[in-house]
Amino acid sequence: MCCFFAHGQARTIECKNKSNVFTYGEKVDYTIYCNWGAMWVAAGSVTFRVDSTAINSKPFFKISGVGQTFKKYDWLYKVRDNYEVIAEVAPFRPIRFKRDVKEGSNEIYEDYVFNHKSGKVITLRKPDKKSELQKDTVNFSKCAFDVLSMIYHARNIDYSGLKVNDVIPITIFLDNEEHSSYIRFLGREELEVKGMGVFRTIKFKPLLIEGTIFNAGEDMTVWVTDDADKIPLLIDTPILVGSIKARVNGIEGKNLQLKSKIRDLE
């Protein structure tokens, strides 16, 4: 863990947040731009939704992330990704996570059930298309999140008082095991978003875990609105087959205020 803190101070974050910056009905759409050679092309889309569900009359979040390449680019690198997590509202933490992804020749299926009392995850997974379903029970720590709930947990973090290069430790449960990671705070800056306007943003880099698309390390840069909503506006990262940008093109939500918006673009 000490290697995480070599270039900045570590900040301890309470993982059991008392309130959430997001709520039911939120929907955020992104266009995915890929760079092949000297060209940036709109090659796909991603949509994140926050819906409601109930278990034994108790309300829960049902959060989904769906990503895909546009069909005309499927011949180059076809992506059909589906993520879903059922999460407790307060404290915000995952109860069940599903991952069904097809990326090029890679296919992965995962179904995790988190038991926070026992500190164990019951996992059902198929790590590739040739494997049989594998069932396991794995220990996890109280502050561990799956990859989808971690995105929303990161929005709940209070970034006030952070200095450039400060890091926030996070724990991700992925591929049947826990991974220690962090978010590195890079400061604040104004960002122009085509079709949306100019925003004040918080800028940071998450430490990535290598997978079927992403490289490991601090290559990804994320800009989120510098307000109570903390909506991700732009994500820029190299990938195993080039580089991509995910740029927001639509935001819906009855409680969103987006007070970080400075002006419309002329």
C-alpha positions in Angstrom: 0.0 0.0 0.0 2.9 2.4 0.7 3.7 2.7 -3.0 0.3 4.4 -3.5 1.3 7.4 -1.4 4.8 8.2 -2.7 3.7 11.4 -4.5 1.0 12.9 -2.4 -0.8 12.5 0.9 -3.3 9.8 1.5 -6.8 10.7 2.7 -8.9 8.3 4.6 -12.5 8.2 3.3 -15.5 6.8 5.1 -16.9 4.2 2.8 -20.3 4.2 4.4 -21.6 7.5 3.1 -24.7 8.9 4.8 -26.2 10.4 1.6 -25.8 10.1 -2.1 -25.3 12.8 -4.8 -27.4 10.7 -7.2 -30.9 9.3 -7.0 -33.6 7.4 -8.9 -34.3 8.5 -12.5 -30.8 9.7 -13.3 -29.6 8.8 -16.8 -26.3 9.9 -18.4 -25.4 9.1 -22.1 -21.9 9.2 -23.6 -20.5 9.0 -27.1 -17.3 6.9 -27.3 -14.6 8.3 -29.6 -11.8 6.0 -30.7 -8.4 7.1 -32.1 -7.0 4.9 -34.8 -3.9 6.6 -36.4 -4.6 10.3 -36.8 -8.4 10.1 -36.8 -11.0 10.3 -33.9 -14.2 8.6 -34.8 -17.5 8.3 -33.0 -17.4 4.5 -32.6 -19.9 3.6 -29.8 -22.1 4.6 -26.9 -22.4 4.1 -23.1 -25.5 4.7 -21.0 -25.6 4.7 -17.2 -29.0 4.6 -15.4 -30.1 4.8 -11.8 -33.4 3.1 -11.2 -35.3 1.8 -8.2 -36.2 -1.7 -7.1 -37.4 -3.3 -3.9 -36.4 -6.5 -2.0 -38.9 -7.5 0.8 -40.5 -4.0 0.5 -37.1 -2.3 1.2 -36.0 0.2 -1.5 -32.7 -0.4 -3.3 -30.8 1.2 -6.2 -30.7 -0.7 -9.5 -27.8 0.8 -11.5 -26.9 -0.3 -15.0 -24.2 0.5 -17.4 -24.6 -0.6 -21.1 -21.8 0.0 -23.7 -21.5 -1.0 -27.3 -19.7 -0.2 -30.5 -21.8 1.1 -33.4 -22.6 -1.8 -35.8 -20.5 -0.3 -38.6 -17.4 -0.7 -36.5 -18.2 -4.2 -35.1 -15.9 -5.7 -37.7 -12.9 -3.9 -36.2 -13.6 -4.5 -32.5 -17.1 -5.5 -31.4 -18.1 -4.5 -27.8 -21.4 -5.5 -26.1 -21.0 -4.8 -22.4 -23.8 -5.0 -19.7 -23.2 -4.2 -16.1 -25.8 -4.1 -13.3 -25.6 -3.7 -9.6 -28.3 -3.8 -6.9 -27.1 -1.6 -4.0 -28.3 -0.5 -0.6 -29.2 3.2 -0.5 -27.8 4.1 3.0 -25.1 3.2 3.4 -24.4 2.9 -0.3 -22.9 -0.6 -0.9 -23.3 -3.4 -3.4 -25.6 -6.4 -2.7 -25.5 -8.1 -6.1 -23.4 -7.4 -9.2 -23.7 -8.8 -12.7 -21.2 -8.4 -15.5 -21.9 -9.8 -19.0 -19.3 -8.5 -21.5 -18.3 -9.4 -25.0 -15.2 -7.4 -26.2 -13.6 -8.7 -29.4 -12.9 -12.4 -28.8 -13.2 -12.1 -25.1 -16.4 -13.0 -23.2 -16.8 -12.8 -19.4 -19.8 -13.5 -17.2 -19.8 -12.7 -13.5 -22.6 -12.8 -10.8 -21.6 -11.7 -7.3 -23.7 -11.8 -4.2 -22.2 -9.7 -1.3 -23.0 -10.7 2.3 -21.9 -7.8 4.4 -22.5 -9.6 7.7 -20.3 -12.5 6.9 -17.8 -10.6 4.8 -18.1 -13.1 2.0 -19.0 -12.9 -1.7 -20.7 -15.9 -3.4 -19.4 -15.8 -7.0 -20.6 -17.4 -10.1 -18.4 -16.7 -13.1 -17.3 -17.7 -16.5 -13.9 -16.1 -17.2 -13.9 -16.9 -20.9 -16.3 -18.4 -23.5 -14.6 -21.8 -23.4 -14.9 -22.2 -19.6 -17.7 -23.8 -17.6 -19.5 -21.7 -14.9 -17.4 -21.6 -11.7 -18.8 -21.2 -8.2 -16.8 -19.9 -5.3 -17.0 -18.1 -1.9 -14.5 -15.3 -1.4 -13.7 -13.0 1.5 -14.1 -9.3 1.0 -13.5 -6.2 3.2 -16.2 -3.8 4.3 -15.2 -1.1 1.9 -14.9 -3.1 -1.2 -17.0 -2.1 -4.3 -17.6 -3.8 -7.6 -16.5 -1.8 -10.7 -19.9 -0.2 -11.3 -20.8 0.7 -7.7 -17.3 2.1 -7.4 -18.1 4.7 -10.1 -21.0 6.0 -8.0 -19.1 5.7 -4.8 -16.4 8.0 -6.3 -19.1 10.6 -6.9 -20.0 10.6 -3.2 -16.5 11.4 -2.2 -15.9 14.9 -0.7 -13.0 16.4 -2.8 -12.9 19.7 -0.9 -9.6 20.3 0.9 -7.6 18.0 -1.3 -4.3 19.2 -2.7 -2.9 18.3 -6.2 -1.5 14.7 -6.1 -3.4 13.7 -2.9 -4.7 10.1 -3.3 -7.9 8.5 -2.0 -7.5 4.7 -1.4 -10.3 2.5 -2.8 -10.9 -1.2 -2.9 -12.4 -3.0 -6.0 -13.7 -6.5 -6.1 -13.1 -7.8 -9.6 -12.3 -11.1 -11.3 -13.0 -13.0 -8.1 -10.6 -11.1 -5.9 -10.0 -7.7 -4.2 -7.7 -5.1 -5.6 -6.2 -2.2 -3.8 -6.4 1.0 -5.9 -6.8 4.7 -5.5 -8.0 8.0 -7.0 -5.3 10.7 -7.6 -6.7 14.2 -7.3 -5.3 16.5 -10.1 -7.0 19.8 -9.3 -9.8 21.8 -10.8 -10.2 23.3 -14.3 -12.7 24.6 -16.8 -13.9 22.2 -19.5 -15.7 22.8 -22.7 -18.2 20.1 -23.7 -19.6 20.2 -27.2 -23.3 20.7 -27.2 -23.4 21.1 -23.4 -21.4 24.2 -22.4 -18.5 25.2 -20.2 -18.2 23.7 -16.8 -16.1 23.9 -13.7 -14.7 20.4 -13.1 -12.8 18.2 -10.7 -10.0 16.3 -12.5 -8.5 13.0 -11.3 -6.8 9.8 -12.3 -8.0 6.4 -11.0 -5.4 3.6 -10.8 -6.8 1.0 -13.2 -6.6 -2.8 -13.1 -5.6 -4.4 -16.3 -8.5 -6.1 -18.2 -9.7 -6.9 -21.6 -9.7 -3.3 -22.8 -7.8 -1.1 -20.3 -4.1 -1.0 -19.4 -3.1 -1.0 -15.8 -1.8 2.2 -14.3 -2.8 5.9 -14.1 -3.4 6.4 -17.8 -7.1 7.3 -17.5 -8.1 10.9 -16.8 -11.6 11.8 -15.6 -13.4 15.2 -15.4 -16.5 15.5 -13.3 -18.7 18.5 -12.6 -17.4 20.5 -9.7 -20.8 20.7 -7.9 -23.1 18.6 -5.8 -23.9 16.2 -8.7 -20.3 15.3 -9.7 -21.4 14.0 -13.1 -18.6 12.6 -15.2 -18.3 14.7 -18.3 -15.2 13.4 -20.1 -13.0 10.3 -19.7 -9.8 10.1 -21.7 -7.6 6.9 -21.7 -5.4 4.7 -23.9 -6.7 1.2 -24.3 -5.1 -2.0 -25.5 -6.0 -1.3 -29.2 -5.6 2.5 -29.3 -7.1 5.3 -27.2 -10.7 6.4 -26.4 -12.6 9.4 -25.1 -16.1 9.1 -23.5 -17.8 12.5 -23.8 -21.2 13.2 -22.3 -24.0 14.0 -24.7 -27.1 13.8 -22.5 -27.9 14.2 -18.8 -31.4 13.5 -17.3 -32.5 13.6 -13.7 -35.2 15.5 -11.8 -32.9 16.5 -8.9 -29.9 17.5 -11.0 -28.9 21.1 -10.7 -25.4 21.2 -12.4 -24.4 24.4 -10.7 -20.9 24.0 -12.1 -22.1 25.1 -15.6 -20.6 28.5 -16.4 -22.1 29.3 -19.8 -23.4 27.8 -23.0 -21.0 27.6 -26.0 -21.6 30.1 -28.7 
